[in-house]
Amino acid sequence: MSEINKLLADMLKEIEQLRIGLNALSENKTSLVDPELIKASKKLDDALNEYARLSSKWQEPPTGQD
């Protein structure tokens, strides 16, 4: 496995953990604007954005036109 693929796989694991944590936290909150919930949501958003940025950067270029 290449280094970038390992990094992306590790990032996906972290994203899944953040998602699970956010879901669990949301079950205990009565308001979607709870500061703790917003903080967890932003952390997940940041991780997703970084994953998207890295994965698009390392995609292979198109081989031709369809």
All heavy atoms as TSV, in Angstrom:
chain	resi	resn	atom	element	x	y	z
A	1	MET	N	N	0.852	-1.173	0.000
A	1	MET	CA	C	0.000	0.000	0.000
A	1	MET	C	C	0.894	1.231	0.000
A	1	MET	O	O	1.822	1.336	0.787
A	1	MET	CB	C	-0.905	-0.025	1.232
A	1	MET	CG	C	-1.808	1.183	1.343
A	1	MET	SD	S	-2.878	1.179	2.820
A	1	MET	CE	C	-4.129	0.038	2.320
A	2	SER	N	N	0.589	2.143	-0.898
A	2	SER	CA	C	1.413	3.346	-0.964
A	2	SER	C	C	1.175	4.214	0.269
A	2	SER	O	O	0.180	4.051	0.989
A	2	SER	CB	C	1.078	4.152	-2.228
A	2	SER	OG	O	-0.171	4.795	-2.095
A	3	GLU	N	N	2.086	5.117	0.490
A	3	GLU	CA	C	2.001	5.984	1.664
A	3	GLU	C	C	0.736	6.841	1.639
A	3	GLU	O	O	0.067	7.012	2.659
A	3	GLU	CB	C	3.244	6.868	1.728
A	3	GLU	CG	C	3.476	7.453	3.084
A	3	GLU	CD	C	4.839	8.095	3.213
A	3	GLU	OE1	O	5.824	7.514	2.729
A	3	GLU	OE2	O	4.895	9.173	3.801
A	4	ILE	N	N	0.389	7.362	0.460
A	4	ILE	CA	C	-0.815	8.196	0.368
A	4	ILE	C	C	-2.065	7.360	0.605
A	4	ILE	O	O	-3.005	7.812	1.259
A	4	ILE	CB	C	-0.884	8.969	-0.972
A	4	ILE	CG1	C	-2.030	9.988	-0.961
A	4	ILE	CG2	C	-1.045	8.030	-2.144
A	4	ILE	CD1	C	-1.870	11.117	0.004
A	5	ASN	N	N	-2.090	6.132	0.105
A	5	ASN	CA	C	-3.255	5.275	0.340
A	5	ASN	C	C	-3.409	4.947	1.821
A	5	ASN	O	O	-4.523	4.887	2.340
A	5	ASN	CB	C	-3.166	3.992	-0.483
A	5	ASN	CG	C	-3.421	4.239	-1.950
A	5	ASN	OD1	O	-4.009	5.240	-2.332
A	5	ASN	ND2	N	-2.959	3.333	-2.782
A	6	LYS	N	N	-2.294	4.734	2.513
A	6	LYS	CA	C	-2.347	4.475	3.955
A	6	LYS	C	C	-2.859	5.708	4.682
A	6	LYS	O	O	-3.702	5.600	5.579
A	6	LYS	CB	C	-0.978	4.067	4.487
A	6	LYS	CG	C	-1.026	3.763	5.972
A	6	LYS	CD	C	0.269	3.249	6.501
A	6	LYS	CE	C	0.283	2.958	7.973
A	6	LYS	NZ	N	-0.805	3.362	8.796
A	7	LEU	N	N	-2.372	6.875	4.290
A	7	LEU	CA	C	-2.826	8.115	4.912
A	7	LEU	C	C	-4.333	8.292	4.717
A	7	LEU	O	O	-5.060	8.612	5.662
A	7	LEU	CB	C	-2.077	9.311	4.321
A	7	LEU	CG	C	-2.549	10.695	4.768
A	7	LEU	CD1	C	-2.350	10.872	6.268
A	7	LEU	CD2	C	-1.825	11.774	3.993
A	8	LEU	N	N	-4.818	8.069	3.500
A	8	LEU	CA	C	-6.241	8.206	3.220
A	8	LEU	C	C	-7.068	7.186	4.003
A	8	LEU	O	O	-8.137	7.509	4.527
A	8	LEU	CB	C	-6.515	8.099	1.724
A	8	LEU	CG	C	-5.981	9.255	0.862
A	8	LEU	CD1	C	-6.171	8.952	-0.614
A	8	LEU	CD2	C	-6.631	10.572	1.237
A	9	ALA	N	N	-6.571	5.959	4.103
A	9	ALA	CA	C	-7.268	4.926	4.868
A	9	ALA	C	C	-7.336	5.311	6.352
A	9	ALA	O	O	-8.381	5.146	6.996
A	9	ALA	CB	C	-6.584	3.572	4.696
A	10	ASP	N	N	-6.247	5.840	6.879
A	10	ASP	CA	C	-6.232	6.287	8.277
A	10	ASP	C	C	-7.200	7.444	8.482
A	10	ASP	O	O	-7.889	7.518	9.499
A	10	ASP	CB	C	-4.823	6.699	8.699
A	10	ASP	CG	C	-3.874	5.530	8.843
A	10	ASP	OD1	O	-4.343	4.364	8.889
A	10	ASP	OD2	O	-2.651	5.769	8.906
A	11	MET	N	N	-7.253	8.339	7.502
A	11	MET	CA	C	-8.172	9.467	7.596
A	11	MET	C	C	-9.621	8.989	7.589
A	11	MET	O	O	-10.463	9.528	8.319
A	11	MET	CB	C	-7.929	10.451	6.452
A	11	MET	CG	C	-6.625	11.213	6.582
A	11	MET	SD	S	-6.361	12.364	5.217
A	11	MET	CE	C	-7.499	13.659	5.697
A	12	LEU	N	N	-9.926	7.982	6.779
A	12	LEU	CA	C	-11.285	7.441	6.744
A	12	LEU	C	C	-11.670	6.838	8.095
A	12	LEU	O	O	-12.812	6.974	8.541
A	12	LEU	CB	C	-11.429	6.401	5.638
A	12	LEU	CG	C	-11.563	6.943	4.230
A	12	LEU	CD1	C	-11.595	5.801	3.224
A	12	LEU	CD2	C	-12.805	7.808	4.091
A	13	LYS	N	N	-10.716	6.180	8.745
A	13	LYS	CA	C	-10.986	5.620	10.077
A	13	LYS	C	C	-11.288	6.745	11.071
A	13	LYS	O	O	-12.212	6.637	11.884
A	13	LYS	CB	C	-9.796	4.796	10.560
A	13	LYS	CG	C	-9.621	3.490	9.830
A	13	LYS	CD	C	-8.387	2.757	10.301
A	13	LYS	CE	C	-8.120	1.541	9.450
A	13	LYS	NZ	N	-6.855	0.885	9.800
A	14	GLU	N	N	-10.502	7.811	11.013
A	14	GLU	CA	C	-10.730	8.950	11.897
A	14	GLU	C	C	-12.087	9.597	11.611
A	14	GLU	O	O	-12.834	9.938	12.538
A	14	GLU	CB	C	-9.625	9.989	11.732
A	14	GLU	CG	C	-9.842	11.206	12.602
A	14	GLU	CD	C	-8.828	12.319	12.370
A	14	GLU	OE1	O	-7.929	12.162	11.527
A	14	GLU	OE2	O	-8.964	13.349	13.038
A	15	ILE	N	N	-12.420	9.737	10.339
A	15	ILE	CA	C	-13.712	10.319	9.956
A	15	ILE	C	C	-14.853	9.474	10.514
A	15	ILE	O	O	-15.831	10.013	11.049
A	15	ILE	CB	C	-13.803	10.469	8.423
A	15	ILE	CG1	C	-12.905	11.627	7.971
A	15	ILE	CG2	C	-15.242	10.671	7.953
A	15	ILE	CD1	C	-12.668	11.693	6.474
A	16	GLU	N	N	-14.733	8.172	10.413
A	16	GLU	CA	C	-15.785	7.295	10.932
A	16	GLU	C	C	-15.906	7.437	12.444
A	16	GLU	O	O	-17.020	7.476	12.983
A	16	GLU	CB	C	-15.504	5.847	10.535
A	16	GLU	CG	C	-16.557	4.867	10.993
A	16	GLU	CD	C	-17.947	5.083	10.400
A	16	GLU	OE1	O	-18.104	5.892	9.462
A	16	GLU	OE2	O	-18.890	4.448	10.888
A	17	GLN	N	N	-14.791	7.541	13.146
A	17	GLN	CA	C	-14.834	7.724	14.597
A	17	GLN	C	C	-15.486	9.059	14.965
A	17	GLN	O	O	-16.279	9.136	15.907
A	17	GLN	CB	C	-13.428	7.645	15.188
A	17	GLN	CG	C	-12.843	6.254	15.135
A	17	GLN	CD	C	-11.389	6.214	15.570
A	17	GLN	OE1	O	-10.717	7.233	15.658
A	17	GLN	NE2	N	-10.897	5.015	15.837
A	18	LEU	N	N	-15.157	10.103	14.214
A	18	LEU	CA	C	-15.762	11.411	14.462
A	18	LEU	C	C	-17.264	11.376	14.195
A	18	LEU	O	O	-18.051	11.974	14.933
A	18	LEU	CB	C	-15.090	12.483	13.597
A	18	LEU	CG	C	-13.651	12.830	13.956
A	18	LEU	CD1	C	-13.024	13.702	12.875
A	18	LEU	CD2	C	-13.593	13.528	15.309
A	19	ARG	N	N	-17.671	10.672	13.145
A	19	ARG	CA	C	-19.087	10.561	12.792
A	19	ARG	C	C	-19.852	9.839	13.901
A	19	ARG	O	O	-20.915	10.277	14.338
A	19	ARG	CB	C	-19.264	9.825	11.468
A	19	ARG	CG	C	-20.712	9.781	10.969
A	19	ARG	CD	C	-20.867	8.820	9.815
A	19	ARG	NE	N	-20.643	7.435	10.203
A	19	ARG	CZ	C	-21.529	6.684	10.867
A	19	ARG	NH1	N	-22.686	7.178	11.242
A	19	ARG	NH2	N	-21.246	5.435	11.165
A	20	ILE	N	N	-19.293	8.741	14.371
A	20	ILE	CA	C	-19.929	7.976	15.443
A	20	ILE	C	C	-20.033	8.833	16.711
A	20	ILE	O	O	-21.069	8.862	17.379
A	20	ILE	CB	C	-19.160	6.669	15.704
A	20	ILE	CG1	C	-19.355	5.713	14.522
A	20	ILE	CG2	C	-19.597	6.019	17.016
A	20	ILE	CD1	C	-18.422	4.509	14.538
A	21	GLY	N	N	-18.964	9.542	17.020
A	21	GLY	CA	C	-18.967	10.420	18.189
A	21	GLY	C	C	-20.001	11.528	18.076
A	21	GLY	O	O	-20.701	11.841	19.050
A	22	LEU	N	N	-20.120	12.112	16.906
A	22	LEU	CA	C	-21.106	13.170	16.689
A	22	LEU	C	C	-22.521	12.626	16.843
A	22	LEU	O	O	-23.369	13.250	17.484
A	22	LEU	CB	C	-20.915	13.794	15.303
A	22	LEU	CG	C	-21.893	14.895	14.906
A	22	LEU	CD1	C	-21.819	16.075	15.869
A	22	LEU	CD2	C	-21.614	15.349	13.478
A	23	ASN	N	N	-22.773	11.461	16.277
A	23	ASN	CA	C	-24.096	10.850	16.410
A	23	ASN	C	C	-24.430	10.560	17.875
A	23	ASN	O	O	-25.547	10.820	18.332
A	23	ASN	CB	C	-24.201	9.571	15.587
A	23	ASN	CG	C	-24.358	9.843	14.112
A	23	ASN	OD1	O	-24.767	10.923	13.711
A	23	ASN	ND2	N	-24.024	8.863	13.292
A	24	ALA	N	N	-23.471	10.013	18.606
A	24	ALA	CA	C	-23.700	9.708	20.020
A	24	ALA	C	C	-23.952	10.992	20.817
A	24	ALA	O	O	-24.855	11.040	21.659
A	24	ALA	CB	C	-22.506	8.952	20.594
A	25	LEU	N	N	-23.180	12.012	20.529
A	25	LEU	CA	C	-23.340	13.286	21.225
A	25	LEU	C	C	-24.703	13.900	20.928
A	25	LEU	O	O	-25.362	14.427	21.822
A	25	LEU	CB	C	-22.217	14.236	20.802
A	25	LEU	CG	C	-22.136	15.583	21.492
A	25	LEU	CD1	C	-21.904	15.392	22.993
A	25	LEU	CD2	C	-21.020	16.411	20.882
A	26	SER	N	N	-25.141	13.796	19.689
A	26	SER	CA	C	-26.420	14.405	19.304
A	26	SER	C	C	-27.608	13.732	19.992
A	26	SER	O	O	-28.651	14.360	20.188
A	26	SER	CB	C	-26.596	14.375	17.786
A	26	SER	OG	O	-26.818	13.061	17.323
A	27	GLU	N	N	-27.459	12.478	20.371
A	27	GLU	CA	C	-28.541	11.778	21.066
A	27	GLU	C	C	-28.772	12.338	22.469
A	27	GLU	O	O	-29.864	12.199	23.021
A	27	GLU	CB	C	-28.234	10.283	21.146
A	27	GLU	CG	C	-28.310	9.584	19.808
A	27	GLU	CD	C	-27.933	8.117	19.881
A	27	GLU	OE1	O	-27.632	7.622	20.990
A	27	GLU	OE2	O	-27.929	7.469	18.828
A	28	ASN	N	N	-27.754	12.968	23.032
A	28	ASN	CA	C	-27.848	13.493	24.394
A	28	ASN	C	C	-28.119	14.993	24.446
A	28	ASN	O	O	-28.163	15.563	25.534
A	28	ASN	CB	C	-26.551	13.193	25.164
A	28	ASN	CG	C	-26.285	11.710	25.266
A	28	ASN	OD1	O	-27.196	10.929	25.492
A	28	ASN	ND2	N	-25.042	11.318	25.080
A	29	LYS	N	N	-28.251	15.623	23.312
A	29	LYS	CA	C	-28.470	17.066	23.268
A	29	LYS	C	C	-29.892	17.364	22.836
A	29	LYS	O	O	-30.474	16.664	22.012
A	29	LYS	CB	C	-27.486	17.735	22.288
A	29	LYS	CG	C	-26.021	17.518	22.628
A	29	LYS	CD	C	-25.666	18.188	23.935
A	29	LYS	CE	C	-24.205	17.983	24.288
A	29	LYS	NZ	N	-23.843	18.593	25.540
A	30	THR	N	N	-30.446	18.427	23.381
A	30	THR	CA	C	-31.809	18.813	23.018
A	30	THR	C	C	-31.825	19.894	21.946
A	30	THR	O	O	-32.860	20.177	21.371
A	30	THR	CB	C	-32.573	19.329	24.261
A	30	THR	OG1	O	-31.854	20.428	24.823
A	30	THR	CG2	C	-32.722	18.216	25.286
A	31	SER	N	N	-30.665	20.483	21.674
A	31	SER	CA	C	-30.587	21.562	20.699
A	31	SER	C	C	-29.449	21.302	19.714
A	31	SER	O	O	-28.338	20.953	20.114
A	31	SER	CB	C	-30.337	22.894	21.411
A	31	SER	OG	O	-30.085	23.914	20.471
A	32	LEU	N	N	-29.745	21.501	18.441
A	32	LEU	CA	C	-28.711	21.322	17.421
A	32	LEU	C	C	-27.689	22.452	17.413
A	32	LEU	O	O	-26.669	22.359	16.730
A	32	LEU	CB	C	-29.357	21.189	16.039
A	32	LEU	CG	C	-30.188	19.929	15.824
A	32	LEU	CD1	C	-30.824	19.948	14.433
A	32	LEU	CD2	C	-29.355	18.681	16.006
A	33	VAL	N	N	-27.963	23.514	18.153
A	33	VAL	CA	C	-26.997	24.613	18.231
A	33	VAL	C	C	-26.208	24.585	19.541
A	33	VAL	O	O	-25.585	25.573	19.919
A	33	VAL	CB	C	-27.681	25.990	18.014
A	33	VAL	CG1	C	-28.224	26.093	16.607
A	33	VAL	CG2	C	-28.776	26.231	19.036
A	34	ASP	N	N	-26.207	23.461	20.198
A	34	ASP	CA	C	-25.398	23.279	21.395
A	34	ASP	C	C	-23.928	23.457	21.020
A	34	ASP	O	O	-23.456	22.885	20.033
A	34	ASP	CB	C	-25.639	21.876	21.964
A	34	ASP	CG	C	-24.847	21.631	23.228
A	34	ASP	OD1	O	-23.638	21.334	23.122
A	34	ASP	OD2	O	-25.443	21.745	24.305
A	35	PRO	N	N	-23.181	24.265	21.760
A	35	PRO	CA	C	-21.771	24.531	21.412
A	35	PRO	C	C	-20.910	23.273	21.272
A	35	PRO	O	O	-20.046	23.205	20.394
A	35	PRO	CB	C	-21.274	25.408	22.567
A	35	PRO	CG	C	-22.500	26.045	23.111
A	35	PRO	CD	C	-23.605	25.041	22.923
A	36	GLU	N	N	-21.137	22.295	22.126
A	36	GLU	CA	C	-20.362	21.053	22.059
A	36	GLU	C	C	-20.674	20.296	20.766
A	36	GLU	O	O	-19.778	19.735	20.129
A	36	GLU	CB	C	-20.674	20.187	23.278
A	36	GLU	CG	C	-19.712	19.044	23.471
A	36	GLU	CD	C	-19.983	18.270	24.747
A	36	GLU	OE1	O	-20.961	18.549	25.460
A	36	GLU	OE2	O	-19.183	17.362	25.024
A	37	LEU	N	N	-21.927	20.296	20.369
A	37	LEU	CA	C	-22.355	19.636	19.137
A	37	LEU	C	C	-21.789	20.357	17.913
A	37	LEU	O	O	-21.319	19.716	16.966
A	37	LEU	CB	C	-23.879	19.592	19.087
A	37	LEU	CG	C	-24.536	18.625	18.133
A	37	LEU	CD1	C	-24.070	17.207	18.371
A	37	LEU	CD2	C	-26.045	18.713	18.280
A	38	ILE	N	N	-21.807	21.667	17.945
A	38	ILE	CA	C	-21.253	22.451	16.839
A	38	ILE	C	C	-19.754	22.207	16.704
A	38	ILE	O	O	-19.231	22.039	15.596
A	38	ILE	CB	C	-21.558	23.953	17.026
A	38	ILE	CG1	C	-23.054	24.188	16.843
A	38	ILE	CG2	C	-20.745	24.802	16.068
A	38	ILE	CD1	C	-23.522	25.580	17.186
A	39	LYS	N	N	-19.052	22.143	17.825
A	39	LYS	CA	C	-17.609	21.886	17.809
A	39	LYS	C	C	-17.308	20.519	17.193
A	39	LYS	O	O	-16.408	20.391	16.359
A	39	LYS	CB	C	-17.054	21.972	19.226
A	39	LYS	CG	C	-15.556	21.810	19.313
A	39	LYS	CD	C	-15.085	21.963	20.750
A	39	LYS	CE	C	-13.582	21.750	20.841
A	39	LYS	NZ	N	-13.105	21.873	22.222
A	40	ALA	N	N	-18.066	19.500	17.591
A	40	ALA	CA	C	-17.868	18.147	17.050
A	40	ALA	C	C	-18.193	18.106	15.560
A	40	ALA	O	O	-17.496	17.451	14.777
A	40	ALA	CB	C	-18.713	17.146	17.816
A	41	SER	N	N	-19.233	18.813	15.167
A	41	SER	CA	C	-19.620	18.858	13.755
A	41	SER	C	C	-18.547	19.542	12.916
A	41	SER	O	O	-18.209	19.086	11.817
A	41	SER	CB	C	-20.953	19.594	13.617
A	41	SER	OG	O	-21.322	19.686	12.268
A	42	LYS	N	N	-17.993	20.629	13.436
A	42	LYS	CA	C	-16.933	21.339	12.711
A	42	LYS	C	C	-15.689	20.463	12.568
A	42	LYS	O	O	-15.046	20.456	11.516
A	42	LYS	CB	C	-16.578	22.638	13.421
A	42	LYS	CG	C	-15.520	23.420	12.667
A	42	LYS	CD	C	-15.295	24.772	13.236
A	42	LYS	CE	C	-14.210	25.563	12.559
A	42	LYS	NZ	N	-13.413	24.967	11.539
A	43	LYS	N	N	-15.377	19.718	13.607
A	43	LYS	CA	C	-14.213	18.828	13.547
A	43	LYS	C	C	-14.407	17.775	12.455
A	43	LYS	O	O	-13.483	17.481	11.694
A	43	LYS	CB	C	-13.989	18.178	14.912
A	43	LYS	CG	C	-12.673	17.477	15.043
A	43	LYS	CD	C	-12.410	17.073	16.483
A	43	LYS	CE	C	-11.048	16.410	16.574
A	43	LYS	NZ	N	-10.734	15.999	17.940
A	44	LEU	N	N	-15.607	17.214	12.375
A	44	LEU	CA	C	-15.913	16.246	11.321
A	44	LEU	C	C	-15.854	16.911	9.947
A	44	LEU	O	O	-15.269	16.355	9.012
A	44	LEU	CB	C	-17.280	15.606	11.560
A	44	LEU	CG	C	-17.777	14.641	10.484
A	44	LEU	CD1	C	-16.788	13.500	10.252
A	44	LEU	CD2	C	-19.151	14.107	10.861
A	45	ASP	N	N	-16.427	18.085	9.811
A	45	ASP	CA	C	-16.381	18.816	8.537
A	45	ASP	C	C	-14.945	19.067	8.093
A	45	ASP	O	O	-14.600	18.885	6.924
A	45	ASP	CB	C	-17.106	20.160	8.646
A	45	ASP	CG	C	-18.607	20.040	8.667
A	45	ASP	OD1	O	-19.132	18.953	8.333
A	45	ASP	OD2	O	-19.265	21.036	9.017
A	46	ASP	N	N	-14.105	19.493	9.023
A	46	ASP	CA	C	-12.703	19.758	8.703
A	46	ASP	C	C	-11.996	18.485	8.214
A	46	ASP	O	O	-11.227	18.523	7.252
A	46	ASP	CB	C	-11.966	20.336	9.914
A	46	ASP	CG	C	-12.407	21.744	10.261
A	46	ASP	OD1	O	-13.077	22.409	9.427
A	46	ASP	OD2	O	-12.101	22.188	11.390
A	47	ALA	N	N	-12.260	17.371	8.883
A	47	ALA	CA	C	-11.648	16.103	8.485
A	47	ALA	C	C	-12.135	15.674	7.100
A	47	ALA	O	O	-11.342	15.209	6.273
A	47	ALA	CB	C	-11.944	15.020	9.517
A	48	LEU	N	N	-13.429	15.838	6.838
A	48	LEU	CA	C	-13.974	15.492	5.516
A	48	LEU	C	C	-13.380	16.373	4.423
A	48	LEU	O	O	-13.036	15.885	3.333
A	48	LEU	CB	C	-15.499	15.623	5.524
A	48	LEU	CG	C	-16.247	14.540	6.289
A	48	LEU	CD1	C	-17.694	14.958	6.505
A	48	LEU	CD2	C	-16.170	13.217	5.544
A	49	ASN	N	N	-13.256	17.655	4.706
A	49	ASN	CA	C	-12.672	18.573	3.717
A	49	ASN	C	C	-11.215	18.233	3.428
A	49	ASN	O	O	-10.775	18.259	2.274
A	49	ASN	CB	C	-12.800	20.018	4.189
A	49	ASN	CG	C	-14.218	20.522	4.142
A	49	ASN	OD1	O	-15.044	20.035	3.376
A	49	ASN	ND2	N	-14.528	21.504	4.969
A	50	GLU	N	N	-10.463	17.903	4.458
A	50	GLU	CA	C	-9.057	17.538	4.265
A	50	GLU	C	C	-8.943	16.240	3.469
A	50	GLU	O	O	-8.100	16.110	2.581
A	50	GLU	CB	C	-8.360	17.395	5.628
A	50	GLU	CG	C	-6.897	17.043	5.538
A	50	GLU	CD	C	-6.028	18.124	4.914
A	50	GLU	OE1	O	-6.497	19.250	4.672
A	50	GLU	OE2	O	-4.844	17.835	4.649
A	51	TYR	N	N	-9.806	15.273	3.771
A	51	TYR	CA	C	-9.806	14.023	3.018
A	51	TYR	C	C	-10.122	14.290	1.542
A	51	TYR	O	O	-9.434	13.772	0.656
A	51	TYR	CB	C	-10.823	13.041	3.599
A	51	TYR	CG	C	-10.887	11.754	2.814
A	51	TYR	CD1	C	-9.976	10.733	3.075
A	51	TYR	CD2	C	-11.815	11.571	1.796
A	51	TYR	CE1	C	-10.002	9.554	2.346
A	51	TYR	CE2	C	-11.844	10.400	1.061
A	51	TYR	CZ	C	-10.942	9.402	1.334
A	51	TYR	OH	O	-10.964	8.240	0.595
A	52	ALA	N	N	-11.123	15.101	1.278
A	52	ALA	CA	C	-11.501	15.423	-0.105
A	52	ALA	C	C	-10.358	16.135	-0.820
A	52	ALA	O	O	-10.062	15.845	-1.984
A	52	ALA	CB	C	-12.759	16.275	-0.123
A	53	ARG	N	N	-9.715	17.057	-0.128
A	53	ARG	CA	C	-8.601	17.800	-0.728
A	53	ARG	C	C	-7.451	16.856	-1.096
A	53	ARG	O	O	-6.935	16.890	-2.212
A	53	ARG	CB	C	-8.103	18.877	0.242
A	53	ARG	CG	C	-7.039	19.804	-0.356
A	53	ARG	CD	C	-6.491	20.757	0.692
A	53	ARG	NE	N	-5.676	20.087	1.687
A	53	ARG	CZ	C	-4.422	19.675	1.502
A	53	ARG	NH1	N	-3.835	19.844	0.338
A	53	ARG	NH2	N	-3.757	19.093	2.465
A	54	LEU	N	N	-7.075	15.993	-0.165
A	54	LEU	CA	C	-5.965	15.085	-0.426
A	54	LEU	C	C	-6.305	14.035	-1.482
A	54	LEU	O	O	-5.488	13.730	-2.348
A	54	LEU	CB	C	-5.525	14.387	0.858
A	54	LEU	CG	C	-4.725	15.233	1.833
A	54	LEU	CD1	C	-4.456	14.458	3.115
A	54	LEU	CD2	C	-3.423	15.697	1.209
A	55	SER	N	N	-7.510	13.491	-1.402
A	55	SER	CA	C	-7.860	12.433	-2.354
A	55	SER	C	C	-7.981	12.990	-3.772
A	55	SER	O	O	-7.591	12.325	-4.725
A	55	SER	CB	C	-9.139	11.712	-1.939
A	55	SER	OG	O	-10.245	12.576	-1.969
A	56	SER	N	N	-8.481	14.207	-3.926
A	56	SER	CA	C	-8.574	14.778	-5.276
A	56	SER	C	C	-7.187	15.155	-5.800
A	56	SER	O	O	-6.929	15.060	-6.998
A	56	SER	CB	C	-9.492	15.995	-5.298
A	56	SER	OG	O	-8.929	17.068	-4.573
A	57	LYS	N	N	-6.297	15.531	-4.913
A	57	LYS	CA	C	-4.927	15.889	-5.307
A	57	LYS	C	C	-4.173	14.671	-5.837
A	57	LYS	O	O	-3.361	14.780	-6.740
A	57	LYS	CB	C	-4.196	16.473	-4.100
A	57	LYS	CG	C	-2.767	16.863	-4.373
A	57	LYS	CD	C	-2.131	17.449	-3.127
A	57	LYS	CE	C	-0.677	17.777	-3.387
A	57	LYS	NZ	N	-0.024	18.342	-2.213
A	58	TRP	N	N	-4.481	13.491	-5.302
A	58	TRP	CA	C	-3.740	12.293	-5.661
A	58	TRP	C	C	-4.454	11.383	-6.643
A	58	TRP	O	O	-3.999	10.293	-6.920
A	58	TRP	CB	C	-3.364	11.515	-4.407
A	58	TRP	CG	C	-2.395	12.294	-3.583
A	58	TRP	CD1	C	-2.661	13.023	-2.469
A	58	TRP	CD2	C	-1.005	12.476	-3.835
A	58	TRP	NE1	N	-1.525	13.643	-2.011
A	58	TRP	CE2	C	-0.500	13.325	-2.827
A	58	TRP	CE3	C	-0.134	12.011	-4.823
A	58	TRP	CZ2	C	0.844	13.695	-2.774
A	58	TRP	CZ3	C	1.197	12.380	-4.761
A	58	TRP	CH2	C	1.669	13.221	-3.754
A	59	GLN	N	N	-5.589	11.841	-7.168
A	59	GLN	CA	C	-6.256	11.045	-8.194
A	59	GLN	C	C	-5.402	11.023	-9.454
A	59	GLN	O	O	-4.720	11.991	-9.758
A	59	GLN	CB	C	-7.615	11.641	-8.548
A	59	GLN	CG	C	-8.680	11.365	-7.537
A	59	GLN	CD	C	-10.010	11.962	-7.975
A	59	GLN	OE1	O	-10.078	12.775	-8.870
A	59	GLN	NE2	N	-11.066	11.531	-7.321
A	60	GLU	N	N	-5.481	9.917	-10.164
A	60	GLU	CA	C	-4.747	9.825	-11.412
A	60	GLU	C	C	-5.392	10.736	-12.441
A	60	GLU	O	O	-6.612	10.868	-12.480
A	60	GLU	CB	C	-4.731	8.391	-11.911
A	60	GLU	CG	C	-3.919	7.466	-11.028
A	60	GLU	CD	C	-3.793	6.086	-11.618
A	60	GLU	OE1	O	-3.902	5.946	-12.857
A	60	GLU	OE2	O	-3.582	5.145	-10.854
A	61	PRO	N	N	-4.581	11.360	-13.289
A	61	PRO	CA	C	-5.159	12.221	-14.326
A	61	PRO	C	C	-5.961	11.395	-15.317
A	61	PRO	O	O	-5.695	10.197	-15.492
A	61	PRO	CB	C	-3.931	12.848	-14.982
A	61	PRO	CG	C	-2.784	12.008	-14.599
A	61	PRO	CD	C	-3.152	11.314	-13.307
A	62	PRO	N	N	-6.953	12.009	-15.968
A	62	PRO	CA	C	-7.746	11.285	-16.952
A	62	PRO	C	C	-6.861	10.713	-18.071
A	62	PRO	O	O	-5.859	11.326	-18.454
A	62	PRO	CB	C	-8.696	12.339	-17.514
A	62	PRO	CG	C	-8.620	13.487	-16.561
A	62	PRO	CD	C	-7.330	13.389	-15.824
A	63	THR	N	N	-7.247	9.542	-18.569
A	63	THR	CA	C	-6.436	8.897	-19.610
A	63	THR	C	C	-6.871	9.319	-21.010
A	63	THR	O	O	-6.186	9.054	-21.969
A	63	THR	CB	C	-6.530	7.367	-19.500
A	63	THR	OG1	O	-7.904	6.991	-19.566
A	63	THR	CG2	C	-5.912	6.897	-18.194
A	64	GLY	N	N	-7.999	9.922	-21.125
A	64	GLY	CA	C	-8.484	10.347	-22.439
A	64	GLY	C	C	-9.893	10.870	-22.353
A	64	GLY	O	O	-10.480	10.913	-21.286
A	65	GLN	N	N	-10.408	11.305	-23.464
A	65	GLN	CA	C	-11.768	11.811	-23.485
A	65	GLN	C	C	-12.722	10.732	-23.915
A	65	GLN	O	O	-12.384	9.873	-24.714
A	65	GLN	CB	C	-11.864	13.001	-24.439
A	65	GLN	CG	C	-11.040	14.192	-23.978
A	65	GLN	CD	C	-11.155	15.349	-24.967
A	65	GLN	OE1	O	-11.547	15.170	-26.093
A	65	GLN	NE2	N	-10.815	16.529	-24.498
A	66	ASP	N	N	-13.938	10.780	-23.382
A	66	ASP	CA	C	-14.962	9.801	-23.743
A	66	ASP	C	C	-15.685	10.238	-24.997
A	66	ASP	O	O	-15.853	11.335	-25.316
A	66	ASP	CB	C	-15.985	9.624	-22.614
A	66	ASP	CG	C	-15.350	8.927	-21.416
A	66	ASP	OD1	O	-14.382	8.194	-21.624
A	66	ASP	OD2	O	-15.829	9.141	-20.297
